Amino acid sequence: MAQSTIQAIKEAELAADKALKDAAQKKDELLKNADIEAKKIIADQTKAVKEKAEADLAEANKKKDEVVSEAVVKTEANIKAMRENAQAKKKQAIDLIVAEVI
């Protein structure tokens, strides 16, 4: 009877050791899988943020180009108006000088 009790205790201890080893192995496997999944999520999020930033930058550059083009058109129109005004003033000045001389 004592022999069978001792044997039962040894078997229980072996089973407990095996359960602990199995649990440790499962824990390591779960941690490894969690680490892999976390790295994947981080990579996916990083990629998404980078793509969004690139799209935002492209949109900003497009808007900048539109604003610059609009400014160039307005500036060219102002320059043309100033030249026309200067031509008119020049003609008036010539006509005034001619009128004074005659």
Backbone as a chain_set.jsonl record, in Angstrom:
{"seq": "MAQSTIQAIKEAELAADKALKDAAQKKDELLKNADIEAKKIIADQTKAVKEKAEADLAEANKKKDEVVSEAVVKTEANIKAMRENAQAKKKQAIDLIVAEVI", "coords": {"N": [[0.804, -1.18, 0.0], [1.862, 1.329, 0.851], [3.868, 1.442, -0.974], [2.426, 1.696, -3.378], [1.225, 4.156, -2.925], [3.422, 5.824, -2.794], [4.311, 5.466, -5.397], [2.142, 6.548, -6.766], [2.32, 9.202, -5.956], [4.81, 9.882, -7.087], [4.159, 9.576, -9.76], [2.225, 11.56, -9.946], [3.791, 13.781, -9.413], [5.5, 13.674, -11.651], [3.611, 14.031, -13.663], [2.778, 16.599, -12.983], [5.166, 18.019, -13.382], [5.429, 17.619, -16.149], [3.128, 18.928, -16.993], [3.782, 21.53, -16.21], [6.021, 21.981, -17.873], [4.786, 21.726, -20.364], [3.004, 23.875, -20.174], [4.812, 25.997, -19.993], [6.034, 25.766, -22.471], [3.83, 26.251, -24.12], [3.278, 28.848, -23.31], [5.61, 30.146, -24.252], [5.277, 29.736, -26.975], [2.872, 31.124, -27.424], [3.713, 33.722, -26.744], [5.646, 34.117, -28.711], [4.047, 34.005, -31.019], [2.396, 36.185, -30.486], [4.277, 38.235, -30.546], [5.078, 38.109, -33.23], [2.641, 38.759, -34.461], [2.253, 41.321, -33.411], [4.428, 42.682, -34.555], [3.682, 42.495, -37.223], [1.319, 43.991, -37.217], [2.358, 46.487, -36.499], [4.019, 46.948, -38.711], [2.104, 47.029, -40.759], [0.558, 49.234, -39.934], [2.508, 51.237, -39.997], [3.112, 51.254, -42.714], [0.614, 52.082, -43.725], [0.392, 54.645, -42.594], [2.607, 55.87, -43.756], [1.886, 55.762, -46.477], [-0.377, 57.408, -46.398], [0.786, 59.808, -45.606], [2.417, 60.288, -47.837], [0.449, 60.597, -49.791], [-0.869, 62.871, -48.794], [1.238, 64.705, -48.99], [1.609, 64.746, -51.765], [-0.854, 65.852, -52.523], [-0.65, 68.34, -51.291], [1.525, 69.391, -52.726], [0.352, 69.522, -55.247], [-1.657, 71.431, -54.804], [-0.011, 73.582, -54.148], [1.295, 73.979, -56.604], [-0.894, 74.769, -58.13], [-1.595, 77.186, -56.867], [0.739, 78.67, -57.307], [0.733, 78.751, -60.115], [-1.607, 80.212, -60.541], [-0.876, 82.61, -59.347], [1.193, 83.383, -61.046], [-0.212, 83.805, -63.435], [-1.875, 85.963, -62.66], [0.077, 87.868, -62.021], [1.344, 88.189, -64.493], [-0.791, 89.296, -65.904], [-1.081, 91.696, -64.492], [1.386, 92.893, -65.073], [1.138, 93.202, -67.836], [-1.003, 95.013, -67.909], [0.196, 97.196, -66.639], [2.23, 97.791, -68.47], [0.702, 98.518, -70.681], [-0.546, 100.745, -69.612], [1.711, 102.318, -69.168], [2.52, 102.703, -71.813], [0.377, 104.205, -72.762], [0.638, 106.505, -71.162], [3.124, 107.327, -72.061], [2.563, 108.001, -74.701], [0.778, 110.091, -74.231], [2.52, 111.871, -72.988], [4.312, 112.402, -75.088], [2.55, 113.557, -76.922], [1.857, 115.843, -75.472], [4.32, 117.168, -75.257], [4.85, 117.626, -77.967], [2.696, 119.278, -78.545], [3.311, 121.48, -76.97], [5.629, 122.347, -78.18], [4.833, 123.074, -80.665]], "CA": [[0.0, 0.0, 0.0], [2.754, 2.472, 0.902], [4.57, 1.45, -2.266], [1.513, 2.22, -4.394], [1.028, 5.567, -2.615], [4.655, 6.49, -3.238], [4.285, 5.416, -6.866], [1.105, 7.499, -7.193], [2.876, 10.549, -5.724], [5.838, 10.093, -8.114], [3.467, 9.763, -11.04], [1.589, 12.875, -9.876], [4.87, 14.774, -9.57], [5.911, 13.638, -13.059], [2.526, 14.643, -14.432], [2.824, 18.032, -12.694], [6.332, 18.54, -14.104], [5.093, 17.631, -17.578], [2.147, 19.996, -17.18], [4.526, 22.784, -16.131], [6.823, 22.114, -19.095], [3.841, 21.983, -21.458], [2.501, 25.239, -20.001], [5.907, 26.906, -20.342], [6.194, 25.699, -23.924], [2.66, 26.926, -24.705], [3.487, 30.267, -23.052], [6.63, 30.614, -25.195], [4.664, 29.733, -28.316], [1.922, 32.243, -27.465], [4.492, 34.965, -26.773], [6.258, 34.212, -30.038], [2.981, 34.354, -31.965], [1.973, 37.557, -30.181], [5.345, 39.104, -31.044], [4.964, 38.123, -34.696], [1.426, 39.505, -34.802], [2.495, 42.735, -33.086], [5.322, 43.226, -35.587], [2.889, 42.617, -38.451], [0.416, 45.138, -37.038], [3.19, 47.697, -36.557], [4.442, 47.135, -40.105], [0.927, 47.44, -41.527], [0.21, 50.597, -39.545], [3.57, 52.108, -40.5], [2.904, 51.36, -44.161], [-0.583, 52.894, -43.957], [0.704, 56.034, -42.249], [3.534, 56.373, -44.779], [1.114, 55.98, -47.705], [-1.225, 58.578, -46.168], [1.668, 60.979, -45.625], [2.816, 60.522, -49.231], [-0.724, 61.126, -50.494], [-1.054, 64.245, -48.32], [2.312, 65.511, -49.567], [1.299, 64.921, -53.188], [-1.973, 66.796, -52.603], [-0.116, 69.665, -50.939], [2.323, 69.851, -53.866], [-0.586, 69.864, -56.322], [-2.265, 72.716, -54.449], [1.051, 74.598, -54.256], [1.483, 74.252, -58.029], [-2.061, 75.525, -58.588], [-1.485, 78.545, -56.323], [1.835, 79.328, -58.021], [0.271, 79.015, -61.483], [-2.575, 81.304, -60.463], [-0.119, 83.831, -59.051], [1.924, 83.749, -62.272], [-1.197, 84.368, -64.38], [-2.271, 87.293, -62.165], [1.234, 88.756, -62.141], [1.514, 88.503, -65.922], [-1.877, 90.218, -66.271], [-0.727, 93.006, -63.917], [2.513, 93.432, -65.856], [0.594, 93.632, -69.134], [-1.782, 96.236, -67.674], [1.151, 98.278, -66.356], [2.902, 98.16, -69.727], [-0.266, 99.255, -71.501], [-0.706, 102.05, -68.969], [2.941, 103.071, -69.435], [2.479, 103.098, -73.233], [-0.596, 105.299, -72.895], [1.246, 107.689, -70.55], [4.211, 107.755, -72.946], [1.928, 108.669, -75.843], [0.271, 111.378, -73.728], [3.671, 112.747, -72.754], [4.821, 112.807, -76.413], [1.578, 114.482, -77.486], [1.954, 117.089, -74.707], [5.558, 117.825, -75.654], [4.651, 118.097, -79.34], [1.746, 120.403, -78.475], [4.029, 122.626, -76.386], [6.641, 122.797, -79.131], [4.168, 123.653, -81.845]], "C": [[0.86, 1.261, 0.0], [3.491, 2.612, -0.418], [3.678, 2.055, -3.343], [1.245, 3.704, -4.161], [2.232, 6.37, -3.084], [4.69, 6.554, -4.758], [3.276, 6.432, -7.399], [1.61, 8.933, -7.031], [3.929, 10.865, -6.778], [5.188, 10.359, -9.471], [2.788, 11.139, -11.077], [2.621, 13.978, -10.05], [5.353, 14.826, -11.006], [4.865, 14.314, -13.945], [2.526, 16.158, -14.224], [4.006, 18.687, -13.412], [6.043, 18.649, -15.591], [4.105, 18.758, -17.872], [2.827, 21.355, -17.129], [5.352, 23.026, -17.387], [5.928, 22.426, -20.288], [3.317, 23.413, -21.392], [3.568, 26.259, -20.39], [6.111, 26.942, -21.85], [5.044, 26.437, -24.614], [2.796, 28.439, -24.518], [4.487, 30.848, -24.048], [6.061, 30.712, -26.607], [3.686, 30.9, -28.45], [2.646, 33.588, -27.521], [5.134, 35.188, -28.138], [5.218, 34.642, -31.067], [2.498, 35.791, -31.745], [3.007, 38.559, -30.695], [5.281, 39.235, -32.564], [3.77, 38.958, -35.124], [1.608, 40.996, -34.527], [3.389, 43.381, -34.14], [4.581, 43.427, -36.905], [1.964, 43.832, -38.368], [1.207, 46.441, -37.137], [3.616, 47.984, -37.995], [3.276, 47.625, -40.958], [0.549, 48.887, -41.221], [1.247, 51.598, -40.071], [3.399, 52.334, -42.0], [1.709, 52.264, -44.465], [-0.312, 54.367, -43.674], [1.626, 56.648, -43.305], [2.779, 56.666, -46.082], [0.232, 57.217, -47.574], [-0.388, 59.848, -46.224], [2.099, 61.309, -47.053], [1.658, 61.103, -50.032], [-0.978, 62.576, -50.087], [-0.003, 65.177, -48.916], [2.048, 65.767, -51.051], [0.167, 65.927, -53.376], [-1.5, 68.219, -52.293], [0.711, 70.235, -52.09], [1.437, 70.268, -55.026], [-1.213, 71.229, -56.047], [-1.248, 73.849, -54.573], [1.243, 74.982, -55.717], [0.321, 75.078, -58.583], [-1.983, 76.977, -58.12], [-0.392, 79.32, -57.054], [1.396, 79.673, -59.446], [-0.705, 80.19, -61.504], [-1.867, 82.634, -60.211], [0.638, 84.308, -60.289], [0.97, 84.4, -63.268], [-1.592, 85.783, -63.948], [-1.135, 88.297, -62.324], [1.461, 89.154, -63.592], [0.433, 89.474, -66.397], [-1.586, 91.62, -65.728], [0.399, 93.668, -64.7], [2.014, 93.957, -67.201], [-0.188, 94.939, -68.977], [-0.86, 97.42, -67.398], [1.861, 98.73, -67.617], [1.965, 98.975, -70.617], [-0.479, 100.666, -70.944], [0.517, 102.929, -69.252], [2.971, 103.545, -70.89], [1.54, 104.273, -73.428], [-0.011, 106.59, -72.325], [2.363, 108.233, -71.435], [3.641, 108.53, -74.129], [1.393, 110.03, -75.419], [1.413, 112.373, -73.52], [4.221, 113.263, -74.07], [3.861, 113.834, -77.015], [1.649, 115.86, -76.783], [3.194, 117.873, -75.117], [5.418, 118.4, -77.067], [3.734, 119.323, -79.344], [2.426, 121.652, -77.928], [5.03, 123.209, -77.387], [5.961, 123.528, -80.307], [3.439, 124.879, -81.477]], "O": [[0.603, 2.175, -0.784], [3.713, 3.714, -0.92], [4.151, 2.859, -4.146], [1.053, 4.443, -5.127], [2.099, 7.437, -3.684], [5.058, 7.577, -5.335], [3.548, 7.105, -8.393], [1.349, 9.781, -7.884], [3.958, 11.974, -7.312], [5.607, 11.241, -10.221], [2.777, 11.802, -12.115], [2.379, 14.974, -10.731], [5.593, 15.912, -11.535], [5.199, 15.07, -14.857], [2.303, 16.917, -15.168], [3.872, 19.771, -13.981], [6.372, 19.654, -16.222], [4.23, 19.455, -18.878], [2.493, 22.243, -17.914], [5.384, 24.14, -17.909], [6.256, 23.273, -21.119], [3.198, 24.086, -22.416], [3.27, 27.263, -21.037], [6.332, 28.002, -22.435], [5.264, 27.166, -25.582], [2.483, 29.218, -25.418], [4.251, 31.91, -24.624], [6.34, 31.665, -27.335], [3.673, 31.587, -29.472], [2.239, 34.486, -28.258], [5.16, 36.307, -28.65], [5.469, 35.529, -31.883], [2.228, 36.518, -32.701], [2.646, 39.612, -31.221], [5.414, 40.33, -33.112], [3.872, 39.772, -36.042], [1.169, 41.835, -35.314], [3.131, 44.506, -34.568], [4.818, 44.402, -37.618], [1.842, 44.6, -39.322], [0.768, 47.389, -37.789], [3.577, 49.131, -38.441], [3.437, 48.526, -41.781], [0.256, 49.668, -42.126], [0.889, 52.68, -40.536], [3.524, 53.456, -42.491], [1.779, 53.112, -45.355], [-0.74, 55.237, -44.433], [1.45, 57.8, -43.699], [3.006, 57.698, -46.715], [0.102, 57.99, -48.524], [-0.799, 60.846, -46.816], [2.142, 62.479, -47.434], [1.856, 61.995, -50.857], [-1.269, 63.417, -50.937], [-0.313, 66.304, -49.302], [2.243, 66.882, -51.534], [0.218, 66.758, -54.282], [-1.904, 69.176, -52.954], [0.613, 71.423, -52.397], [1.725, 71.248, -55.712], [-1.294, 72.076, -56.937], [-1.576, 74.939, -55.043], [1.345, 76.165, -56.042], [0.522, 75.974, -59.402], [-2.272, 77.894, -58.889], [-0.575, 80.492, -57.384], [1.665, 80.774, -59.925], [-0.633, 81.054, -62.378], [-2.224, 83.657, -60.796], [0.712, 85.509, -60.546], [1.296, 85.422, -63.872], [-1.64, 86.695, -64.773], [-1.361, 89.442, -62.715], [1.736, 90.316, -63.887], [0.706, 90.368, -67.198], [-1.815, 92.615, -66.416], [0.359, 94.871, -64.958], [2.422, 95.03, -67.646], [-0.062, 95.852, -69.793], [-1.112, 98.526, -67.874], [2.074, 99.926, -67.814], [2.36, 99.973, -71.22], [-0.578, 101.64, -71.69], [0.387, 104.12, -69.537], [3.401, 104.664, -71.168], [1.849, 105.216, -74.156], [-0.146, 107.653, -72.933], [2.534, 109.446, -71.55], [4.163, 109.578, -74.511], [1.532, 111.011, -76.15], [1.289, 113.557, -73.834], [4.564, 114.441, -74.172], [4.292, 114.854, -77.552], [1.517, 116.901, -77.427], [3.136, 119.088, -75.304], [5.824, 119.533, -77.322], [3.98, 120.287, -80.068], [2.141, 122.762, -78.379], [5.245, 124.42, -77.429], [6.501, 124.492, -80.849], [2.818, 125.508, -82.334]]}, "num_chains": 1, "name": "protein.A"}
